[in-house]
Amino acid sequence: MIYSNSSINSFETCPYRFKLMYIDRIKPVRKSIEAFMGNRVHEALEKLYRDKIYEKTCSLEELLEFYNNRWEKEMNEQIFVAKEYDIDNYRKMGERYLIDYYNTYKPFDEGKIIALEKRIVFPINENYWIAGVIDRVMELDEKYEVHDYKTSIHLPTKQEMENDPQLAIYALSLKYFYDIEDIELVWHFLAFNKEIRIKKSNYEDARKNLIDKINKIERAIKENEFPTSESSLCNYCEYQQICPIFRHKWYEDEDSYSLVNKYWEICSKISEMKEIQRQIRERLIEYAEKNGLERLYGSGKFVDIKKYKNISFREQNKLKEILKECNLYENYSKIDLISLSNDYISRNLPEIIYEKIKLLAEEKKDVRVYLREIDE
């Protein structure tokens, strides 16, 4: 979570209160079973290490009992399953993650526990603060480790993890709170019982990239420009009921449903007619070519059938070289207005060029309607 100093200063208390109040305000209206299972697993692992702080080694039976009790207590009708599996399948997955982890790391004495589920709020520059939660911080031989639990069934490569901004955020937070430079991040991918360890020494580039992203978000807020971006992850999103793409599914508006169904019916008929049109067109062309005709007559109607030459060129790079050698390239080149428009909208241009082009830019709204069938 990211927010500015002005947001923090609007509260009389510390930034932590701001974070908690803000989280409560945007609390999801429903929760995916994946997120629910992940929360229960995190709670169980927190208990495991919390007990260790108090010189108690939690048994595997105790750990699983705690997990299942929390599962039953927190389960409610807002938990949804997007795939074809049962809720109990996910409960058993969480149990397996805990069993594998317990047997791999017992007796859990791999270092000194510095923090569990630590809430962090820290500045990355004079304007912006970052808020979040770190699963576990450990000290081992005067070196510090940040442990993060992942319940995803996707195992990323080490290179993918090195480019993850979460690593930089954790490192920057520990440097801020504890003045620590020597930090290693340990990702626990529980579904695979594997860990990925990453260590870096310079996070200033990551800080700069993070600030650039924040500036981009702030511009989008100012200009009210937040285009939706649908992906395969949308089925697991907890915020569908406030999303412009999905929230209409929860409306009880028969008029809009009727319009969509009518539009589908008409478009289906148009598609059928276009296919018939294509078949008849091919037969007309075949008849005209066979009989050497350029015009075919019907009852008070006719169609003209004309042939035109259309040339395409292979190997575009070689073509460019030839034209450049003959000083003709400029005659046939053109501005890529689509790419230029996209870079202009996303502010992906040098500021001085953006300001000059801005005088020539004219915004036009283009509304298109795409019809798709819901996959059951």
GINOR-V14511 format. One record per backbone hydrogen bond with DSSP energy under -1.0 kcal/mol. CO is the residue of the C=O (numbers start at 1). NH is the residue of the N-H. E is the energy in kcal/mol with one decimal. If there is no record, write none. Layout:
CO;NH;E / CO;NH;E
This chain:
1;131;-2.9 / 3;129;-3.1 / 4;8;-1.7 / 5;9;-2.9 / 8;11;-2.0 / 14;18;-1.0 / 15;19;-2.4 / 16;20;-2.4 / 17;21;-2.5 / 18;22;-2.5 / 19;23;-2.7 / 20;24;-2.0 / 21;25;-1.6 / 22;26;-1.5 / 31;80;-2.2 / 32;36;-2.4 / 33;37;-2.8 / 34;38;-2.2 / 35;39;-2.2 / 36;40;-2.0 / 37;41;-2.2 / 38;42;-2.4 / 39;43;-2.3 / 40;44;-2.0 / 41;45;-2.3 / 42;46;-2.3 / 43;47;-2.3 / 44;48;-2.2 / 45;49;-1.9 / 46;50;-2.6 / 47;51;-2.8 / 48;52;-1.1 / 49;53;-1.6 / 50;54;-1.1 / 51;56;-2.6 / 52;55;-1.8 / 59;63;-2.4 / 60;64;-2.5 / 61;65;-2.2 / 62;66;-2.6 / 63;67;-2.4 / 64;68;-2.6 / 65;69;-2.3 / 66;70;-2.4 / 67;71;-2.2 / 68;72;-2.3 / 69;73;-2.2 / 70;74;-2.4 / 71;75;-1.6 / 76;79;-1.6 / 78;31;-1.8 / 80;33;-2.1 / 86;90;-1.0 / 87;91;-1.7 / 88;92;-2.3 / 89;93;-1.7 / 90;94;-2.3 / 91;95;-1.9 / 92;96;-2.3 / 93;97;-2.3 / 94;98;-2.1 / 95;99;-2.5 / 96;100;-2.7 / 97;101;-2.3 / 98;102;-2.8 / 99;103;-2.4 / 100;104;-1.6 / 101;105;-2.3 / 102;106;-1.8 / 105;108;-2.6 / 112;139;-2.5 / 115;137;-2.4 / 118;134;-2.7 / 120;132;-2.1 / 122;130;-3.2 / 127;5;-2.2 / 128;124;-2.4 / 128;125;-1.2 / 129;3;-2.0 / 130;122;-2.2 / 132;120;-2.9 / 134;118;-1.9 / 135;117;-2.8 / 136;147;-3.1 / 137;114;-3.0 / 137;115;-1.5 / 138;145;-2.7 / 139;112;-2.9 / 140;143;-1.1 / 143;140;-3.3 / 144;184;-2.1 / 145;138;-2.8 / 146;186;-3.5 / 147;136;-1.4 / 148;188;-3.3 / 150;190;-2.1 / 157;161;-1.8 / 158;162;-2.1 / 159;163;-1.2 / 161;164;-1.2 / 164;167;-1.3 / 165;169;-2.2 / 166;170;-2.4 / 167;171;-2.3 / 168;172;-2.8 / 169;173;-2.2 / 170;174;-2.3 / 171;175;-2.1 / 172;176;-1.7 / 173;177;-2.8 / 174;178;-2.7 / 181;183;-1.2 / 182;144;-1.7 / 184;146;-2.4 / 185;198;-2.4 / 186;148;-2.6 / 187;196;-2.1 / 188;150;-3.2 / 188;190;-1.2 / 189;192;-1.4 / 189;194;-1.7 / 194;189;-2.7 / 196;187;-2.8 / 198;185;-3.0 / 203;207;-2.2 / 204;208;-2.4 / 205;209;-2.5 / 206;210;-2.3 / 207;211;-2.3 / 208;212;-2.4 / 209;213;-2.0 / 210;214;-2.1 / 211;215;-2.6 / 212;216;-1.9 / 213;217;-2.2 / 214;218;-2.8 / 215;219;-2.2 / 216;220;-1.9 / 217;221;-2.4 / 218;222;-2.5 / 219;223;-2.4 / 220;225;-2.6 / 231;234;-1.6 / 233;236;-1.8 / 234;237;-1.5 / 238;30;-1.1 / 239;242;-1.9 / 240;243;-1.4 / 243;247;-2.9 / 246;249;-2.0 / 247;250;-1.6 / 248;251;-1.6 / 253;257;-1.9 / 254;258;-2.5 / 255;259;-2.1 / 256;260;-2.3 / 257;261;-2.4 / 258;262;-2.5 / 259;263;-2.6 / 260;264;-2.4 / 261;265;-2.3 / 262;266;-2.5 / 263;267;-2.6 / 264;268;-2.3 / 265;269;-1.8 / 266;270;-2.5 / 267;271;-2.4 / 268;272;-2.2 / 269;273;-2.5 / 270;274;-2.5 / 271;275;-2.0 / 272;276;-2.0 / 273;277;-2.9 / 274;278;-2.5 / 275;279;-2.2 / 276;280;-2.4 / 277;281;-2.5 / 278;282;-2.2 / 279;283;-1.8 / 280;284;-2.3 / 281;285;-2.4 / 282;286;-2.5 / 283;287;-2.3 / 284;288;-2.6 / 285;289;-2.5 / 286;290;-2.0 / 287;291;-1.7 / 288;293;-2.6 / 294;305;-3.1 / 296;303;-2.4 / 298;300;-1.2 / 301;298;-3.8 / 303;296;-2.4 / 315;319;-1.9 / 316;320;-2.2 / 317;321;-2.0 / 318;322;-2.2 / 319;323;-2.2 / 320;324;-2.5 / 321;325;-2.3 / 322;326;-1.4 / 323;328;-3.4 / 324;327;-1.5 / 329;332;-1.1 / 329;333;-1.3 / 335;337;-1.7 / 336;340;-2.3 / 337;341;-2.5 / 338;342;-2.2 / 339;343;-2.4 / 340;344;-2.0 / 341;345;-2.5 / 342;346;-2.2 / 343;348;-3.0 / 350;354;-2.7 / 351;355;-2.4 / 352;356;-1.3 / 353;357;-2.7 / 354;358;-2.1 / 357;360;-1.8 / 357;361;-1.2
